[in-house]
Amino acid sequence: MSSDVISLEAVRFINLVAARRFAGAATPPPPGDVLSSVHGDSPYRRAASLTSALLAPGALGVAALPTALLAVCCQLGHEGYSLFAPQGAAAGMIRELAGGSIDVDRFADWLQDRAVST
């Protein structure tokens, strides 16, 4: 895991927000060791890798898709970028990543095209 990746505590908080807001779960189970596989040589690759890790089976107990959407925005923000894309488009890309229609590299390229320096 790169030191440029958001903390596990941040992931847990993001999942808590997503679980309460989108899944009606009061307290989701803590995420597994989702950050150990996160890597990348650019902010976009790290954000895509984090998203993929969160979408892996068993990584999150509830609200994986909304957690992944919030986490990719937080990860980019952590590195000084903001995602400049419609929420529906971003959610659709994350859904495609989760379903295997696109791979991590394709998602990273999509992020690079739509992230702006803040």
C-alpha positions as CSV (number, residue, x, y, z in Angstrom):
1,M,0.0,0.0,0.0
2,S,1.3,3.4,-0.9
3,S,1.4,6.2,1.8
4,D,-0.6,8.2,-0.7
5,V,-3.6,6.1,-0.2
6,I,-6.4,7.2,2.3
7,S,-6.3,5.4,5.6
8,L,-8.4,2.3,6.6
9,E,-10.1,4.6,9.2
10,A,-11.2,6.8,6.3
11,V,-12.5,3.8,4.4
12,R,-14.4,2.7,7.4
13,F,-16.0,6.1,7.9
14,I,-16.9,6.3,4.2
15,N,-18.5,2.9,4.4
16,L,-20.4,4.0,7.5
17,V,-21.8,7.0,5.7
18,A,-22.7,5.0,2.6
19,A,-24.3,2.2,4.7
20,R,-26.4,4.6,6.7
21,R,-27.4,6.7,3.7
22,F,-27.9,4.1,1.0
23,A,-28.4,0.7,2.7
24,G,-30.2,1.7,6.0
25,A,-27.5,-0.2,8.0
26,A,-26.8,1.5,11.3
27,T,-23.3,0.0,11.8
28,P,-21.7,-2.0,9.0
29,P,-19.1,-4.6,9.8
30,P,-15.6,-3.2,9.6
31,P,-14.0,-3.5,6.2
32,G,-11.4,-6.3,5.7
33,D,-7.8,-5.6,4.8
34,V,-8.8,-3.7,1.7
35,L,-5.8,-1.5,1.4
36,S,-3.0,-4.1,1.2
37,S,-3.6,-4.6,-2.5
38,V,-3.9,-0.9,-3.4
39,H,-1.1,0.3,-5.6
40,G,-0.4,2.5,-8.6
41,D,2.2,5.0,-10.0
42,S,-0.3,7.8,-10.4
43,P,-3.2,9.3,-8.5
44,Y,-5.6,7.8,-11.0
45,R,-4.2,4.3,-10.8
46,R,-4.2,4.4,-7.0
47,A,-7.9,5.6,-7.0
48,A,-8.8,2.9,-9.5
49,S,-7.0,0.3,-7.5
50,L,-8.7,1.4,-4.3
51,T,-12.1,1.2,-6.1
52,S,-11.3,-2.3,-7.3
53,A,-10.2,-3.4,-3.8
54,L,-13.4,-2.1,-2.3
55,L,-15.5,-4.0,-4.9
56,A,-13.7,-7.3,-4.3
57,P,-16.0,-10.0,-2.9
58,G,-16.0,-9.9,0.9
59,A,-14.2,-6.5,1.1
60,L,-17.3,-4.6,2.4
61,G,-20.3,-6.1,4.1
62,V,-22.8,-3.5,2.8
63,A,-23.0,-0.6,0.4
64,A,-20.0,-1.5,-1.7
65,L,-21.0,0.5,-4.8
66,P,-21.8,3.8,-3.0
67,T,-18.7,3.4,-0.8
68,A,-16.6,2.9,-3.9
69,L,-18.0,6.1,-5.4
70,L,-17.4,8.1,-2.3
71,A,-13.9,6.6,-1.8
72,V,-12.7,7.3,-5.3
73,C,-13.6,11.0,-4.8
74,C,-11.9,11.1,-1.4
75,Q,-8.8,9.3,-2.8
76,L,-8.5,11.8,-5.7
77,G,-9.1,14.7,-3.2
78,H,-6.4,13.3,-0.9
79,E,-4.0,13.6,-3.8
80,G,-5.1,17.1,-4.9
81,Y,-7.6,16.2,-7.6
82,S,-11.4,16.5,-8.0
83,L,-13.5,14.2,-10.2
84,F,-15.2,16.4,-12.8
85,A,-17.9,14.0,-14.1
86,P,-21.6,13.5,-13.6
87,Q,-22.4,11.4,-10.6
88,G,-24.4,8.9,-12.8
89,A,-21.5,8.5,-15.2
90,A,-19.1,7.8,-12.3
91,A,-21.5,5.4,-10.7
92,G,-21.9,3.6,-14.1
93,M,-18.2,3.2,-14.5
94,I,-17.9,1.8,-11.0
95,R,-20.8,-0.6,-11.7
96,E,-19.0,-1.7,-14.9
97,L,-15.8,-2.2,-12.9
98,A,-17.7,-4.3,-10.3
99,G,-19.3,-6.3,-13.1
100,G,-16.1,-7.0,-14.9
101,S,-17.1,-5.1,-18.1
102,I,-14.0,-2.9,-17.7
103,D,-10.7,-3.4,-15.9
104,V,-8.8,-1.3,-13.5
105,D,-6.6,0.2,-16.2
106,R,-9.5,1.4,-18.2
107,F,-11.1,2.9,-15.1
108,A,-7.9,4.7,-14.3
109,D,-7.7,6.1,-17.8
110,W,-11.3,7.3,-17.4
111,L,-10.4,9.0,-14.1
112,Q,-7.4,10.6,-15.6
113,D,-9.5,12.2,-18.4
114,R,-12.0,13.5,-15.8
115,A,-10.0,14.5,-12.8
116,V,-8.8,18.1,-12.4
117,S,-6.2,19.6,-10.1
118,T,-7.6,21.5,-7.2
